[in-house]
Amino acid sequence: MEELKVKIAGEIALSKDVGSALKKWREIFGISQTELSEFLKISSSTISDYESSRRKSPGIAIVRRFVDAIFEMDAQKGGEITKKFKAAEETHTFFHVFNFPKPISANDLAKTIDAKPVFGKEKLGDLNLFGCTLLDSIKVILELPYENFMRIYSTTTQRALIFTGVATGRSPLVAVRVAPIKPAIIILHGITEVDKLAVKIAQSENIPLLTTTMDMEEIKKRLKAFEG
């Protein structure tokens, strides 16, 4: 637990935009500015000023206090976010997680990896993503235990899922359809024509669906750049 706290505190302190990093972790833990201000016994406006960079970036002591607070508040709520972190630390050969230090718009992600919308183009400008997960679609569908599906989301569902090894797109969309939680957007790698049922599922779930044929190593390189 302490190692995870140090990691988060370090990411915030070393971020080029400390305010955005503070906001990101507060939102990942599902804590409002009001809740945090009451817990820390400071005004909501002070937290807002830090997050919007209207106030000088906090020192490491304040960052450490912030990190301790979000973990303690999560523990009081049952520790669900902390449990997700612990599960996410386990590695799997069939998926790779990228977490962004600040939100990236779905439009920007799509442009970066040359992803073309099949459904939901109009929603991309309004969606902010905190990460992206690359998945080997066959291995995930065949080998990942249903109860462990949450692990592909790492710390938040506000992320894109990029499925590789795709033939038509039907199987990944069916898997998402029956899963207990949904991603913000879905990207199918290696195809341009998508199965009609897959498109219908995306429409039914109201999840933007895109495709990209960019080289996978180049995609990884560009996603890594988002991590800073």
Buried (B, 14 or more C-beta within 10 A) or exposed (E): EEEBBEEBBEBBBEBEBBBBBBBBBBBBBBBEBEBBBEBBEBEBEBBBBBBEEEBEBBEEEBBBBBBEBBBEBBEEEEBEBBEBBEEBEEEBEBBBBBBBBBBBBBBBBBEBBBBEBBBBBEBBEEBBBBBBBBBBBBBBBEEBEEEEBBBBBBBBBBBBBBBBBBEBBBBBBBBBBEBEEBBBBBBBBBBEEBBEBBBEBBEEBEBBBBBBBBEBEEBBEBBEEBEE
